[in-house]
Amino acid sequence: MIIKLLDLSGYKCPLPVLKTRKALKSIAVGEQLEVRCTDPLSAIDIPNLIRETGDQMVSQQQYENQIVFVIAKCEPVEIL
């Protein structure tokens, strides 16, 4: 399993979610993306993005001033 790191510390809304979306498009199905954010709104925005993209949130952890997400890239689901 390949894990890629995306450190978005210091970025403010909407940049963390936009950069996460772009990074998810660049990884293969089965790979994981670890995203580190300091913007408190990321705790809301990134889980909403994951629900929208259909990928899987493996974990979400809150540290003192950082939120760390691990996201697994999933096969796209075709909506009819």
MMTF fields as JSON, N, C-alpha, C and O atoms, coordinates in Angstrom:
{
  "mmtfVersion": "1.0.0",
  "mmtfProducer": "UNKNOWN",
  "numBonds": 319,
  "numAtoms": 320,
  "numGroups": 80,
  "numChains": 1,
  "numModels": 1,
  "chainsPerModel": [1],
  "groupsPerChain": [80],
  "chainIdList": ["A"],
  "bondAtomList": [4, 2, 8, 6, 12, 10, 16, 14, 20, 18, 24, 22, 28, 26, 32, 30, 36, 34, 40, 38, 44, 42, 48, 46, 52, 50, 56, 54, 60, 58, 64, 62, 68, 66, 72, 70, 76, 74, 80, 78, 84, 82, 88, 86, 92, 90, 96, 94, 100, 98, 104, 102, 108, 106, 112, 110, 116, 114, 120, 118, 124, 122, 128, 126, 132, 130, 136, 134, 140, 138, 144, 142, 148, 146, 152, 150, 156, 154, 160, 158, 164, 162, 168, 166, 172, 170, 176, 174, 180, 178, 184, 182, 188, 186, 192, 190, 196, 194, 200, 198, 204, 202, 208, 206, 212, 210, 216, 214, 220, 218, 224, 222, 228, 226, 232, 230, 236, 234, 240, 238, 244, 242, 248, 246, 252, 250, 256, 254, 260, 258, 264, 262, 268, 266, 272, 270, 276, 274, 280, 278, 284, 282, 288, 286, 292, 290, 296, 294, 300, 298, 304, 302, 308, 306, 312, 310, 316, 314],
  "bondOrderList": [1, 1, 1, 1, 1, 1, 1, 1, 1, 1, 1, 1, 1, 1, 1, 1, 1, 1, 1, 1, 1, 1, 1, 1, 1, 1, 1, 1, 1, 1, 1, 1, 1, 1, 1, 1, 1, 1, 1, 1, 1, 1, 1, 1, 1, 1, 1, 1, 1, 1, 1, 1, 1, 1, 1, 1, 1, 1, 1, 1, 1, 1, 1, 1, 1, 1, 1, 1, 1, 1, 1, 1, 1, 1, 1, 1, 1, 1, 1],
  "groupList": [{"groupName": "MET", "atomNameList": ["N", "CA", "C", "O"], "elementList": ["N", "C", "C", "O"], "formalChargeList": [0, 0, 0, 0], "bondAtomList": [1, 0, 2, 1, 3, 2], "bondOrderList": [1, 1, 2], "singleLetterCode": "M", "chemCompType": "L-PEPTIDE LINKING"}, {"groupName": "ILE", "atomNameList": ["N", "CA", "C", "O"], "elementList": ["N", "C", "C", "O"], "formalChargeList": [0, 0, 0, 0], "bondAtomList": [1, 0, 2, 1, 3, 2], "bondOrderList": [1, 1, 2], "singleLetterCode": "I", "chemCompType": "L-PEPTIDE LINKING"}, {"groupName": "LYS", "atomNameList": ["N", "CA", "C", "O"], "elementList": ["N", "C", "C", "O"], "formalChargeList": [0, 0, 0, 0], "bondAtomList": [1, 0, 2, 1, 3, 2], "bondOrderList": [1, 1, 2], "singleLetterCode": "K", "chemCompType": "L-PEPTIDE LINKING"}, {"groupName": "LEU", "atomNameList": ["N", "CA", "C", "O"], "elementList": ["N", "C", "C", "O"], "formalChargeList": [0, 0, 0, 0], "bondAtomList": [1, 0, 2, 1, 3, 2], "bondOrderList": [1, 1, 2], "singleLetterCode": "L", "chemCompType": "L-PEPTIDE LINKING"}, {"groupName": "ASP", "atomNameList": ["N", "CA", "C", "O"], "elementList": ["N", "C", "C", "O"], "formalChargeList": [0, 0, 0, 0], "bondAtomList": [1, 0, 2, 1, 3, 2], "bondOrderList": [1, 1, 2], "singleLetterCode": "D", "chemCompType": "L-PEPTIDE LINKING"}, {"groupName": "SER", "atomNameList": ["N", "CA", "C", "O"], "elementList": ["N", "C", "C", "O"], "formalChargeList": [0, 0, 0, 0], "bondAtomList": [1, 0, 2, 1, 3, 2], "bondOrderList": [1, 1, 2], "singleLetterCode": "S", "chemCompType": "L-PEPTIDE LINKING"}, {"groupName": "GLY", "atomNameList": ["N", "CA", "C", "O"], "elementList": ["N", "C", "C", "O"], "formalChargeList": [0, 0, 0, 0], "bondAtomList": [1, 0, 2, 1, 3, 2], "bondOrderList": [1, 1, 2], "singleLetterCode": "G", "chemCompType": "PEPTIDE LINKING"}, {"groupName": "TYR", "atomNameList": ["N", "CA", "C", "O"], "elementList": ["N", "C", "C", "O"], "formalChargeList": [0, 0, 0, 0], "bondAtomList": [1, 0, 2, 1, 3, 2], "bondOrderList": [1, 1, 2], "singleLetterCode": "Y", "chemCompType": "L-PEPTIDE LINKING"}, {"groupName": "CYS", "atomNameList": ["N", "CA", "C", "O"], "elementList": ["N", "C", "C", "O"], "formalChargeList": [0, 0, 0, 0], "bondAtomList": [1, 0, 2, 1, 3, 2], "bondOrderList": [1, 1, 2], "singleLetterCode": "C", "chemCompType": "L-PEPTIDE LINKING"}, {"groupName": "PRO", "atomNameList": ["N", "CA", "C", "O"], "elementList": ["N", "C", "C", "O"], "formalChargeList": [0, 0, 0, 0], "bondAtomList": [1, 0, 2, 1, 3, 2], "bondOrderList": [1, 1, 2], "singleLetterCode": "P", "chemCompType": "L-PEPTIDE LINKING"}, {"groupName": "VAL", "atomNameList": ["N", "CA", "C", "O"], "elementList": ["N", "C", "C", "O"], "formalChargeList": [0, 0, 0, 0], "bondAtomList": [1, 0, 2, 1, 3, 2], "bondOrderList": [1, 1, 2], "singleLetterCode": "V", "chemCompType": "L-PEPTIDE LINKING"}, {"groupName": "THR", "atomNameList": ["N", "CA", "C", "O"], "elementList": ["N", "C", "C", "O"], "formalChargeList": [0, 0, 0, 0], "bondAtomList": [1, 0, 2, 1, 3, 2], "bondOrderList": [1, 1, 2], "singleLetterCode": "T", "chemCompType": "L-PEPTIDE LINKING"}, {"groupName": "ARG", "atomNameList": ["N", "CA", "C", "O"], "elementList": ["N", "C", "C", "O"], "formalChargeList": [0, 0, 0, 0], "bondAtomList": [1, 0, 2, 1, 3, 2], "bondOrderList": [1, 1, 2], "singleLetterCode": "R", "chemCompType": "L-PEPTIDE LINKING"}, {"groupName": "ALA", "atomNameList": ["N", "CA", "C", "O"], "elementList": ["N", "C", "C", "O"], "formalChargeList": [0, 0, 0, 0], "bondAtomList": [1, 0, 2, 1, 3, 2], "bondOrderList": [1, 1, 2], "singleLetterCode": "A", "chemCompType": "L-PEPTIDE LINKING"}, {"groupName": "GLU", "atomNameList": ["N", "CA", "C", "O"], "elementList": ["N", "C", "C", "O"], "formalChargeList": [0, 0, 0, 0], "bondAtomList": [1, 0, 2, 1, 3, 2], "bondOrderList": [1, 1, 2], "singleLetterCode": "E", "chemCompType": "L-PEPTIDE LINKING"}, {"groupName": "GLN", "atomNameList": ["N", "CA", "C", "O"], "elementList": ["N", "C", "C", "O"], "formalChargeList": [0, 0, 0, 0], "bondAtomList": [1, 0, 2, 1, 3, 2], "bondOrderList": [1, 1, 2], "singleLetterCode": "Q", "chemCompType": "L-PEPTIDE LINKING"}, {"groupName": "ASN", "atomNameList": ["N", "CA", "C", "O"], "elementList": ["N", "C", "C", "O"], "formalChargeList": [0, 0, 0, 0], "bondAtomList": [1, 0, 2, 1, 3, 2], "bondOrderList": [1, 1, 2], "singleLetterCode": "N", "chemCompType": "L-PEPTIDE LINKING"}, {"groupName": "PHE", "atomNameList": ["N", "CA", "C", "O"], "elementList": ["N", "C", "C", "O"], "formalChargeList": [0, 0, 0, 0], "bondAtomList": [1, 0, 2, 1, 3, 2], "bondOrderList": [1, 1, 2], "singleLetterCode": "F", "chemCompType": "L-PEPTIDE LINKING"}],
  "groupTypeList": [0, 1, 1, 2, 3, 3, 4, 3, 5, 6, 7, 2, 8, 9, 3, 9, 10, 3, 2, 11, 12, 2, 13, 3, 2, 5, 1, 13, 10, 6, 14, 15, 3, 14, 10, 12, 8, 11, 4, 9, 3, 5, 13, 1, 4, 1, 9, 16, 3, 1, 12, 14, 11, 6, 4, 15, 0, 10, 5, 15, 15, 15, 7, 14, 16, 15, 1, 10, 17, 10, 1, 13, 2, 8, 14, 9, 10, 14, 1, 3],
  "groupIdList": [1, 2, 3, 4, 5, 6, 7, 8, 9, 10, 11, 12, 13, 14, 15, 16, 17, 18, 19, 20, 21, 22, 23, 24, 25, 26, 27, 28, 29, 30, 31, 32, 33, 34, 35, 36, 37, 38, 39, 40, 41, 42, 43, 44, 45, 46, 47, 48, 49, 50, 51, 52, 53, 54, 55, 56, 57, 58, 59, 60, 61, 62, 63, 64, 65, 66, 67, 68, 69, 70, 71, 72, 73, 74, 75, 76, 77, 78, 79, 80],
  "secStructList": [7, 7, 3, 3, 3, 3, 3, 3, 6, 6, 7, 7, 6, 6, 2, 2, 2, 2, 2, 2, 2, 2, 2, 2, 2, 6, 1, 7, 6, 6, 7, 3, 3, 3, 3, 3, 3, 7, 7, 6, 6, 2, 2, 2, 2, 2, 2, 2, 2, 2, 2, 2, 2, 6, 7, 3, 3, 3, 3, 3, 3, 3, 7, 1, 1, 7, 3, 3, 3, 3, 3, 3, 7, 7, 7, 7, 7, 7, 7, 7],
  "xCoordList": [0.849, 0.0, 0.898, 1.823, 0.621, 1.398, 0.666, -0.524, 1.389, 0.813, 1.577, 2.801, 0.852, 1.457, 1.086, -0.015, 2.008, 1.798, 1.503, 2.176, 0.489, 0.136, 0.072, -0.885, 1.088, 1.145, 0.566, 1.173, -0.607, -1.301, -1.324, -2.2, -0.367, -0.257, -0.104, 0.713, -0.899, -0.83, -1.798, -2.046, -2.354, -3.323, -4.697, -5.092, -5.413, -6.756, -7.803, -7.504, -9.014, -10.157, -10.261, -10.14, -10.475, -10.827, -9.641, -9.845, -8.419, -7.264, -7.053, -6.727, -7.22, -7.007, -7.907, -7.445, -9.16, -10.065, -9.769, -9.858, -9.42, -9.107, -7.834, -7.784, -6.821, -5.562, -5.727, -5.081, -6.588, -6.859, -7.57, -7.223, -8.55, -9.28, -8.293, -8.34, -7.409, -6.428, -5.484, -5.168, -5.041, -4.133, -4.818, -4.188, -6.094, -6.832, -6.943, -6.939, -7.041, -7.125, -5.809, -5.787, -4.708, -3.391, -2.892, -1.808, -3.655, -3.215, -4.072, -5.193, -3.53, -4.212, -5.152, -4.989, -6.134, -7.051, -6.237, -5.355, -6.536, -5.831, -4.732, -4.301, -4.279, -3.286, -3.973, -5.184, -3.182, -3.72, -3.019, -1.853, -3.758, -3.254, -3.363, -4.448, -2.248, -2.267, -2.232, -1.299, -3.245, -3.377, -3.255, -3.953, -2.359, -2.167, -2.596, -2.111, -3.506, -4.068, -4.016, -4.025, -3.961, -4.052, -5.321, -5.665, -6.015, -7.251, -8.384, -8.687, -9.016, -10.078, -11.249, -11.911, -11.514, -12.619, -12.357, -13.287, -11.11, -10.778, -11.484, -11.798, -11.732, -12.419, -13.831, -14.41, -14.381, -15.719, -15.596, -16.263, -14.736, -14.654, -14.105, -14.646, -13.055, -12.448, -13.336, -13.454, -13.971, -14.924, -16.08, -16.541, -16.544, -17.588, -17.078, -17.806, -15.836, -15.233, -15.184, -15.502, -14.787, -14.655, -16.011, -16.102, -17.045, -18.392, -18.775, -19.425, -18.369, -18.69, -17.922, -18.484, -16.649, -15.824, -16.045, -15.737, -16.576, -16.789, -15.56, -15.546, -14.526, -13.337, -13.606, -14.687, -12.642, -12.864, -11.962, -10.751, -12.567, -11.801, -11.329, -12.137, -10.028, -9.458, -9.347, -9.683, -8.871, -8.786, -8.759, -8.372, -9.182, -9.136, -8.738, -9.443, -7.595, -7.109, -6.809, -6.286, -7.148, -6.909, -5.758, -5.785, -4.755, -3.653, -3.777, -4.775, -2.826, -2.942, -3.39, -4.425, -2.628, -2.989, -3.032, -2.939, -3.172, -3.151, -4.203, -4.448, -4.812, -5.755, -5.105, -4.627, -5.088, -4.466, -5.533, -6.192, -5.688, -6.631, -5.84, -4.816, -6.314, -5.79, -6.975, -8.01, -6.786, -7.863, -7.427, -6.326, -8.283, -8.016, -8.763, -9.964, -8.034, -8.641, -9.42, -8.885, -10.7, -11.573, -11.946, -11.778, -12.45, -12.965, -14.124, -14.965, -14.178, -15.319, -16.606, -16.615, -17.675, -18.975, -19.771, -19.92, -20.274, -21.072, -22.495, -23.152, -22.967, -24.33, -25.196, -24.896, -26.254, -27.151, -28.28, -29.121],
  "yCoordList": [-1.175, 0.0, 1.243, 1.351, 2.15, 3.38, 4.5, 4.718, 5.212, 6.361, 7.603, 7.662, 8.587, 9.859, 10.9, 10.877, 11.813, 12.846, 14.182, 14.579, 14.87, 16.212, 17.091, 17.014, 17.924, 18.796, 20.158, 20.923, 20.448, 21.701, 22.608, 23.462, 22.418, 23.25, 24.712, 25.05, 25.567, 26.996, 27.47, 28.671, 26.557, 26.953, 27.162, 26.423, 28.152, 28.462, 28.073, 27.957, 27.877, 27.546, 28.563, 29.764, 28.123, 26.789, 25.982, 24.903, 26.464, 25.789, 24.339, 23.509, 23.977, 22.572, 21.602, 20.553, 21.937, 21.017, 21.013, 19.965, 22.155, 22.205, 21.421, 20.69, 21.565, 20.852, 19.352, 18.532, 18.995, 17.58, 16.958, 15.852, 17.645, 17.144, 16.899, 15.854, 17.859, 17.733, 16.549, 15.798, 16.389, 15.286, 13.93, 12.973, 13.84, 12.584, 12.192, 11.005, 13.173, 12.876, 12.327, 11.645, 12.623, 12.235, 10.894, 10.453, 10.236, 8.948, 7.822, 8.046, 6.622, 5.459, 4.828, 4.998, 4.1, 3.359, 2.405, 1.701, 2.388, 1.533, 2.262, 1.807, 3.39, 4.177, 5.007, 5.221, 5.469, 6.299, 7.645, 7.769, 8.641, 10.0, 10.43, 10.383, 10.851, 11.403, 12.921, 13.475, 13.588, 15.039, 15.633, 15.22, 16.61, 17.293, 18.747, 19.454, 19.184, 20.538, 21.202, 20.534, 22.537, 23.3, 24.148, 24.684, 24.277, 25.054, 24.246, 23.15, 24.75, 24.005, 23.635, 22.624, 24.439, 24.129, 22.872, 22.292, 22.45, 21.219, 20.009, 19.053, 20.047, 18.932, 18.741, 17.664, 19.771, 19.69, 19.501, 18.649, 20.305, 20.348, 19.069, 18.597, 18.504, 17.331, 16.091, 15.362, 15.804, 14.69, 14.88, 13.91, 16.11, 16.367, 16.085, 15.531, 16.461, 16.166, 14.664, 14.192, 13.913, 12.463, 11.816, 10.876, 12.297, 11.787, 12.088, 11.279, 13.245, 13.656, 12.83, 12.451, 12.55, 11.83, 10.323, 9.633, 9.805, 8.368, 7.615, 6.384, 8.352, 7.704, 7.348, 7.635, 6.729, 6.24, 6.967, 7.067, 7.471, 8.064, 6.92, 6.279, 6.662, 5.588, 6.032, 5.281, 7.265, 7.795, 9.312, 9.936, 9.884, 11.331, 11.527, 11.096, 12.186, 12.385, 13.857, 14.551, 14.31, 15.697, 15.723, 15.035, 16.517, 16.748, 18.177, 18.829, 18.688, 20.028, 21.071, 21.712, 21.242, 22.264, 21.699, 22.446, 20.395, 19.763, 18.662, 17.929, 18.57, 17.493, 16.642, 17.162, 15.328, 14.415, 13.454, 12.755, 13.436, 12.556, 11.526, 11.852, 10.286, 9.276, 8.857, 8.413, 9.016, 8.796, 7.72, 7.784, 6.733, 5.686, 6.008, 6.279, 5.976, 6.213, 4.968, 3.859, 5.161, 4.054, 4.136, 5.171, 3.034, 3.005, 3.988, 4.057, 4.748, 5.645, 4.838, 3.784, 5.348, 4.703, 5.43, 6.652, 4.663, 5.253, 5.449, 4.509, 6.685, 7.012, 7.074, 7.805, 6.31, 6.274, 7.256, 7.352],
  "zCoordList": [0.0, 0.0, 0.0, 0.805, -0.887, -0.998, -0.283, -0.505, 0.583, 1.28, 0.849, 0.966, 0.354, -0.025, 1.014, 1.564, 1.28, 2.293, 1.631, 0.68, 2.141, 1.688, 2.931, 3.702, 3.125, 4.301, 3.933, 3.183, 4.467, 4.183, 5.412, 5.547, 6.292, 7.487, 7.08, 6.223, 7.704, 7.428, 6.362, 6.254, 5.567, 4.543, 5.17, 6.071, 4.7, 5.187, 4.144, 2.955, 4.607, 3.772, 2.624, 2.866, 1.419, 0.92, 0.398, -0.158, 0.558, -0.047, 0.403, -0.446, 1.693, 2.049, 1.282, 0.834, 1.133, 0.43, -1.068, -1.706, -1.634, -3.066, -3.377, -4.366, -2.554, -2.769, -2.501, -3.152, -1.546, -1.286, -2.481, -2.897, -3.032, -4.215, -5.366, -6.015, -5.61, -6.687, -6.437, -7.36, -5.2, -4.861, -5.03, -5.48, -4.677, -4.84, -6.306, -6.633, -7.186, -8.621, -9.153, -10.178, -8.459, -8.963, -8.425, -8.806, -7.548, -7.01, -7.579, -8.037, -7.543, -8.099, -7.072, -5.863, -7.584, -6.727, -5.855, -6.347, -4.573, -3.618, -2.856, -1.796, -3.392, -2.676, -1.601, -1.639, -0.645, 0.427, 0.44, 0.065, 0.88, 0.99, 2.439, 3.02, 3.033, 4.383, 4.248, 3.667, 4.783, 4.68, 6.076, 7.002, 6.216, 7.502, 7.342, 6.458, 8.2, 8.129, 9.503, 10.537, 9.487, 10.727, 10.77, 11.824, 9.653, 9.605, 10.251, 9.778, 11.316, 11.991, 11.082, 11.314, 10.051, 9.137, 8.315, 7.754, 8.241, 7.517, 8.123, 7.414, 9.417, 10.094, 9.562, 9.706, 8.953, 8.343, 6.837, 6.251, 6.219, 4.76, 4.135, 3.135, 4.696, 4.069, 4.188, 3.203, 5.336, 5.348, 4.353, 3.751, 4.181, 3.182, 1.776, 0.952, 1.494, 0.191, -0.042, -1.133, 0.975, 0.831, 0.566, -0.224, 1.205, 0.922, -0.526, -1.189, -1.0, -2.369, -3.408, -4.435, -3.146, -4.121, -4.088, -5.059, -2.981, -2.867, -2.39, -2.382, -1.992, -1.442, 0.02, 0.535, 0.69, 2.061, 3.048, 2.848, 4.112, 5.209, 6.096, 6.767, 6.103, 6.906, 8.36, 9.276, 8.56, 9.919, 9.893, 8.905, 11.008, 11.221, 12.67, 13.583, 12.879, 14.238, 14.472, 13.6, 15.656, 16.057, 17.047, 18.068, 16.737, 17.653, 18.151, 17.848, 18.891, 19.479, 18.459, 18.64, 17.405, 16.424, 15.014, 14.04, 14.902, 13.587, 13.5, 14.458, 12.329, 12.026, 10.95, 9.941, 11.166, 10.208, 9.687, 10.457, 8.364, 7.688, 6.895, 6.296, 6.889, 5.979, 5.116, 5.612, 3.8, 2.837, 1.857, 1.311, 1.632, 0.653, -0.633, -0.62, -1.743, -3.053, -3.46, -3.446, -3.827, -4.2, -5.678, -6.323, -6.189, -7.561, -7.676, -6.779, -8.766, -8.932, -9.106, -9.741, -8.538, -8.627, -9.696, -9.662, -10.637, -11.717, -11.245, -10.797, -11.35, -10.94, -12.192, -13.136, -12.184, -13.353, -13.222, -14.116]
}
